[in-house]
Amino acid sequence: MSSIRDLKDFLDHSHSPYHAVANLAARLDADGYTRLSEGADWQLEKGGKYYFTRGGCAVFAFRIPTADPVGFSIAAAHSDRPSFKLKENGVLEGKYTRLSVEGYGGMLIGTWLDRPLSLAGRVQVATEHGAESRLVDIDRDLLLIPNLAIHMNRAANDGYKWDLKSDTMPLFAGADKKATFQEILTEAAGGEILGQDLYLYPRMDAALWGSEEEFISACALDDLQCVWCCAEGFKNAKESASIPVLSIFDSEEVGSSSMQGADSNVLERLIRRICAACGLDADRMLSNSFLVSADNAHALHPNRPEMADSTNAPLINGGPVLKFNANLRYTTDGLAAAIFRSVCRKAGVNVQTYHNRADIPGGSTLGHISMAHVSVPTADVGLAQLAMHSCYETAGTRDSLDMVRVMETFYGLTLTRDEQGFALN
């Protein structure tokens, strides 16, 4: 049975997209899934459980039913989060030693200052045969981005504009350092580094808090909370006549335009390869398919409720959130909403709704981007959270477990539909 302590453990050991995907892959291995290579021939069997990774930061898992399949049940979430990425030649020497970084995604910058940080990600290490990919997590309080004192920045509390070329460079060492940054990094990697994808992360574990521990705060809740919920529901679901697919993409925070993002061909290729290996017609299968795009939603803020739409402002622990936008930044339409609400009803879980306030444009997510490649009815959903894109976000513990129940129910149902409506069995 899924537990909130397991979610906490997953968050505490997923300090980069690469670590999150490695953790998911290890869980799939433990559950008896066969790892596939995109470059190999696929021999898929009824009752088989399979997965593959792309780029080390995206993972896709699926099962082949023993009955004749009639469609796909797909969920999508993303492994990346706003952060600072280490630049090449990223050491700034002087009276102090600092690192040179650039922002990844749209972060709340101020939350990153005055707290211990470190680095995690993937490196390419030289070997006698070429290069080997290795995960790196420098598990120590290594860096800090210091604020400027209020005496030197009197505008700090008046809407200060960050100077990204100077304000956000992390401090690594003073003048009397005994080891260079490159020496520490090379030791962590275990060899000469030929390439790197390394990100800062705050040195703070997830916390369960509140009068009844009803809140969870952590780094990267957007979107690792939905990643965990979808993965747990996928793992726990009973078999149906739909092929269950778990899709964890990277690059959502920067537009999804990468080989492992939702704007790539990876999901479309996966579906067509499954159909080819199983002798199925992909277009007919897609006609009875559905996608849940799971990416967190803005909760009603306790101190600034006026920022929300007055009738579509979800509460933390009020249940999963259906997200709507008239201009299709979220893809949920009436059909998709009805399907997702029907799944939640079968799971015994409440559903909330979210619209942006009319004069505040929102962001977008995986749904409308993946729609260009896999055109099936799609519901954009999420869990209500506070301080989205802070380095330390807050959401609900009960919502997490409710979402697992919803996704377990979703993956255990068979969807069939026509122009007149749909059925879930």
Protein Blocks (a to p, Z undefined) as FASTA:
>chain_A
ZZfklmmmmmmmmmbfklmmmmmmmmmmmnopacddfkbccdddehiacdddehhlaccd
ddddfbdcfbdcdddddfbdcdddddehiaccdjbdcdddddedjddfklmgoiacdded
ddddddfklpadddddddbdfbdcddddfklmmklmnopacdfklmmmccfbdfkbfbdf
klmmmmmnopacfbdcddddddbdcddedjkopaccdehklmmlmmmmmmmmmmmpccdf
bdcdddddehklnoopafkbmkbmklmmmmmmmmmmnopafklmmmmgccdddddddddd
fklmmlpcfklcccehibpaddddfklmafcdfklmmmmmmmmmmnopacddddddfklc
cdddfklmmmmmmccdddddddddehihiabdcddfklmmmmmmmmmmmmmpccdddfkb
ccdZZ
